[in-house]
Structures are given as structure tokens and as C-alpha cells.
């Protein structure tokens, strides 16, 4: 049995379970707020972004989706649907049935994983993106697709790397992201699609485990520092790459997603925050964990890292939609250790 108050946008649902007990739950959908679908939402960025957008636009106006079974905590926090980006009819039914206005497309195969399975990366990162663009064009959706420092290559100026420059990536992940950027530009100019993209640095997060990216050493090192006091890095100690702490990354996504279209002079922006080397990060952690021991054993990911920028130049993002990062290296290090330290045993403040 359903009851609803259309003016307030409040829905009440009363159901009976198999034991005959009645359960009531309340659903709040803010009137006049955009309806937002997030693909690949069980990954590093999706959960955090869903939380922020639900606080702004209402719990039931933000729909998480992926191809994996969601945990109970995901299901309890808001709507979740199965969505296969390779199945256009499945996507179309979601957009129509859920009245979607904005789409945030996070589904992707990352850099080092993509090199191990190129055909899968092509399917997800190219064919899937084609489906997303056509879906958004046909249904007049606002679309945000993240890009990456992997969209650049060894011929790109590395310090700093401007928004518009040569892009000749050497990974299938990078190639697919350049394809996405250019396709987005084309769809915007040809069809008027409201396409937005940000080239993210490596994302550092305490919320999820490393997911197969070349920059993931900057997450894994914190786990190992707390667990064993040792870390073997797969990159050289002097390998400089741009990074960003997750709260800054999520805020950048929301700000670009919400920016008035007329203020956007580009459709793909560099986003910069921190740039550091494994050695500099290893030097920052002992201020909290003095016993950390570092080893370096570069593997195939070193060649990928060497082809990427060292510092991103992001003056256009700062000028067009007032982007500003908050976390520097010491602030990020302290926040990561505080978030990951075992409860009841240690805290970042007590390690000072």
C-alpha cells in the first residue's frame, strides 16, 4: 500500500514481510531536483559521490548502479540498480523508468588491469562509452565522464601539462580516454550534448582498496605502513605524478557537474592538487609512523608512470568554475592515517 504527498515529494511505503509483520519506510525525493544515475558506482568514486549528491538533492534522486551485487550498507543508503553499460536497452529502460536528468559515468577498466586484458578494456571503455553518449544524446541528459592523466603520453609536456596539448598515450586505458574526450567534444558541438569531463590525477582514498591503477601505490603504502611498517614500491623513488585526495576529487566532480554550461570554455579540464614522488610520500609518513621501512622494486608499471605528467596545469578550471583544492601532502597524509588507523589502537594525532 502506497501513500504520497506530491507537494512535498514525500513517499510512504508500507509492506508486509513473509512473517506478516508490517514495515514502514520513508522515501524523500526533493521536488525540482535533478534525477541522477551513477554507473560503476561501487568503485572508488561512486559511493562518496552518491552520498554527497543525496545530501544535496534527496536520497531517492540519486541512483547508484553497477554489475556487481551490492552490499547491505549500499542498499540501505539509497536506490541501487543493476546496469550493464554494454546493454543499451537496459540503460534506456533505467533512464526512462527512473526519469534520469544527469548521468555520471564511472564504469571503466583502469590502466594496469587494462594492459592485462585489452579486449575487455576496449569493450568497457570504448563500446560502453558509445552506448552512454548515444543514451545521453537521445534523452537530453547532462553527462559527466571522468578522464585521467593517462590520456597523455611521453611526448606531452610533463611539467606542467596544459589542458590542450599533444596526447599520445601508450596504454589502452589512455587511448580509450582520449577517444572519450574527443567524442564528447564532437557530441557537444554536433548535437548540443551537455558533456563535461575532468582529467583526474591519481585518486587517494581511505574508503576503498586499491583498484588496479598505476598511481595506487599512494593508497597501498598507507595500508602497509599501518599493518606491517614496511612497503615495497613498484615505482622508482623519484617518480613524480599528480595526485588528489578523495574529498577534493569528489568536490571537483560536484562543482563541475553543477557549473552553468555558459561558464565552461572547455569541455575537458585538467584538475590539479598535489604532485609528489614515492620518496616524498615515504618521507611524510614517518612523521606519524617513524618505523616505516621502504623498498623499491620497479615493475612494468614504471613505464606507464614515466609516460604520464608530473604536474597538471589547471588554471582554466580555477578561472571558469573557481576550482580550488584543499588538501596538501601533509594534510592528506594525516587524514589518510587517521581514517585507516585501527580503531581503539592508534590515531594519527597520537602518532605525532
N, C-alpha and C positions, 0 to 999 in steps of 0.2 A: 504494500500500500504506500502510495507516494502523496506527499503534500508539498506545496511550494508557494513561496511569496515572490511574485515576479518583480515587484518594485525593488525589493532589497536583494534579490538574487540569491536567497537562501533556500536550500532544498533539504527536506527531511525525509529520510527513508527508514521505514520500519519493516524488518524482515523477521521471519521465523527460521531458526536453525533446525537441524534434524532432531533435536531433543524437545522441540516445541517451545523453546524459550524465545521471547521477543527481544530483539536488539535494535536500538535506535542509534543512528549516527547522523551527524550534520555535515552538509557539504556547502562550502561558501564559494560562490563564483561571483566576483565583483563585476557589476554591470559596466559596460563600455570598456572593459579591459581587453587587450588582445588575447586571443587563444593561441597558445604556443606549443609546438611539438618539438621535442629534442630527440634526435636519432643518436644511436650509440651512447645512450645516457648512463650506462653502467660503467663507463670508463673514467678516466682521471678527472675530467672536467664536468661531466654531466650531472652528477649528484649535487655538487656545490652550486652549479648554476641554477638547477631546478629549485633548490632551497631559496636562493636569493630572489628569483623571479616569482615564486609562490608567495613570498612575503610581500612583494610589491603588487602583484596582480591577482592574487587569490589562489588558494590551493588547487582548485579544480580547473583553473585556466591554464595550467602548465602540465603537459602530459609527457612523461618520460617513456622512452621506447628503446628496445634492443632486441637481439635474437636469443638472448640467454634468459634462463629462469631467474627472476628477481628474488632477492632475499625478503624476509618478512618486514624488515625495517624500511625497505624501499616501498613495499606495498602499503604499509601503514601511513606513509607520509604524503601520499597523493596518487593520482592516476598513473598506471603503468600499462603499456600495451606491447604486444609482440609486433615488431615492424621489421621486415626484411627489405632493405633498400634495393635489392635485386628483383623484387616483385612489385612492379608498378601498380598493378591492380590493388594489392594490399595497401600500398601507400595512399592511393587515390581514395580508397574506402575510408581510411582514417581521416584524411583531410576533409572529406565531405561529411562524414558522420559526426566528427568532433568539431566541425566549423573552424578549422585552423586558419589563423591570420599570419603568424610568423613561424618560420621553421629554422631551427638551429641544427646544423648538420655536423655531428661529431664522428660518425662512423668512418673508420679508416684503419688500414694496416700500416703500422709505423715502420721506421727506417730499417733497422737491423732485421726485424721479422720479415719485412717485405723482400729483402735480398735473399732470404732463405726460401721464399715461395712467391716468385714473380707473378705467376699466373693468377694466384689468389689476390695479390695486390692489384693487378690490372682489373680484375672483376670488381672488387670492392671500391677501389679508389678512382676508377675511370667509368666503368659501366654503371656503378651505383650513383656516381655524381651526375651522369647523364640523366638518369631517372629523376634525381632530385631537382635538377634545373627545369626539366620539362614539367614536372609536377607543380613547381612554383610558378612557372610561366602560365600554365593553363588555369591556375586557380588564383593568380594575382597575389601571391604570398611575398612577404618580406623574407629574404634569405640571408642567413649568416653562415659562412663556411670558413673555418679557421685555415690559415696557411702556416708556413713554417720557415725557419732558417734553412731547412733542407731544400727549399726551392731555389737556392743559389748554388754556385759551383766554384771550382778553383779559379776560374777566370774572373770571377766577381771581385771588385774591390772589397777587401775584408775588414778594413779599419779606417773609417766607418763604411758601412754598406748602405747606400741610399735606397729610397723607395723604388725608383725606376733606374734599372741598370741591367747589365748582361746577366742572363740566367741560363746556365748550362749545368744543371745538376747531374750527378753521377750515380744516383740511386733511383730505383723505380718509384719510391715514395716521393722524392723531389720532382721527378718528371711528371708524376700524376698531379702534384700540387700546382706546378706551372700550368699544366693543362686546365686545371680547375680555375685558376686565376684568370687566364685568358678567355675561357668560356664564359666566366662571369662578366667580364668586360663586354664581350660580344652580346650576351643576352641583355645586358643593361642598355647598350646603345641600339641594338636591333629591335628589341621587344619592350624596352622600358622596365625590365625586371629590377626590382629594388634589391640589388645584390651588394653585400658588404663582406669584407674579409680582412683579417689581421694576420700578419706574419708573426707568429709567436716564437719567442726564444724557447729554450728548454724549460719545461714547467716543473717546479719543485713543490712537492706536496706531501704532507703527512697523512693525507686521507686515504690514499690508495698505494698499493705496492707498485714498484717499477714495472712498466708495461712493454718493454722491448725497444725503447728508443736509445739512440746513441748518447744522449745527454743524461740518461738515467743514473749514471754514477753519482750525480749530485743529490740523488734521493737515497740510493742504496748505502752510501757512505754513512749516513746518519743512523740507519738501522744497525749496521755492523759496528759502528762506534759504540753504541749503547749495548749491543748484545755481546760482543767479543773484545772490543777495544782495538781491533785490527781491521784494516781494509786493503784489499788488493785491487788497484785501479787498472782498468783495461785501456787507459789513455796515458800518454806521456804527461809528466808533471807540469809542463809548460803549455799545454793545450788550452788556449783561451777560447771560450764560447759564451755567447749571451744567454742569460737565464732570467727567469721571473718567478717570484713566489706566488703560489696559487691564489691567495686573496687579491693580489694585484691583477693577475690574469683574468679572474672572474669579473672583477670590476671593469676592466678594459672591455670585456665582451659585452657587458650590460650597457656601458656608455656608448659603444659603437652601435649596438643594436638599436638603442633608443635615439640616437642623434638624428636631427632633422635632415632629410635627404638633401635639401638645398645647401647645407653646410659642408657636404662631403665633396671635396675637389678630386679625390681619388676614390676608387672602389676597393683597393687593397692597400693597407697601411702597414709599415713596419711598426712594431711595438718594442720599445727598449726599456730595460730596468737595470739589471746588474750584469756585468761581464767579469768573469774570473777564471782562473786556472784550477786544476785539481790541487796543485801545491798551495795556492792561496786559500782554497777552502779547507785543506788539511791544516793550514796554519791558524785558521779561525776557530776550528773545533776544539783544539787543546786549551783554549781559554776557558772552556767549560768541562772538557774531559782531557786532563793533562796526559793520560796514559795512552792516547791513541797512537798506534803504530801503522805507518803507511808503507805499502809496497806498490811498485808499478810494473805491470806486465802487459804492454800494448798488444792488442789483437787486431782483427780485421776492422773493428770499429774506428781505429785510429785514422785510417784513410778517409772514412766518411767525415769524421770531425775536421780533418785537415782541409776538406773542400768547402767548409761552411764559414760564415762570417765570424769575426772575433767581436765586433761591436756593431750594433744596428743603429742607424741614424733615423730618428723618428720625429723630426721637427714638424712634419706635416700633421701627424696625429695630435701633437701638442698644440698646434695652431688651429686646426679645423674643428676639433671637438674637445679641446682642453685636457688631453690625456696627461696624467702625472702619476708616476709610480711612488709608492710609499716605502717599501722595504729595500734597504741596502744590504750588503753582505753580513755585517754583524747582526742587524735586526732579523734577517731571515734565519741565520744560524741559531740564534737564541730561540726564535719562535718554533723552529723545527724540533729542537731538542726538548723544549717544554712540551710540545704536543706528543712526542714519541716516547718520552721517559716513562718507564713503568710506574703506574700509579702506586703511591704509598711507599715507593722505594727511593725515588730520586726526582728532583726537579731541576730545570735549567738554572733557576735562581740559587738553589743550594749548591750548584757546582761552581759558582763564582768564587 
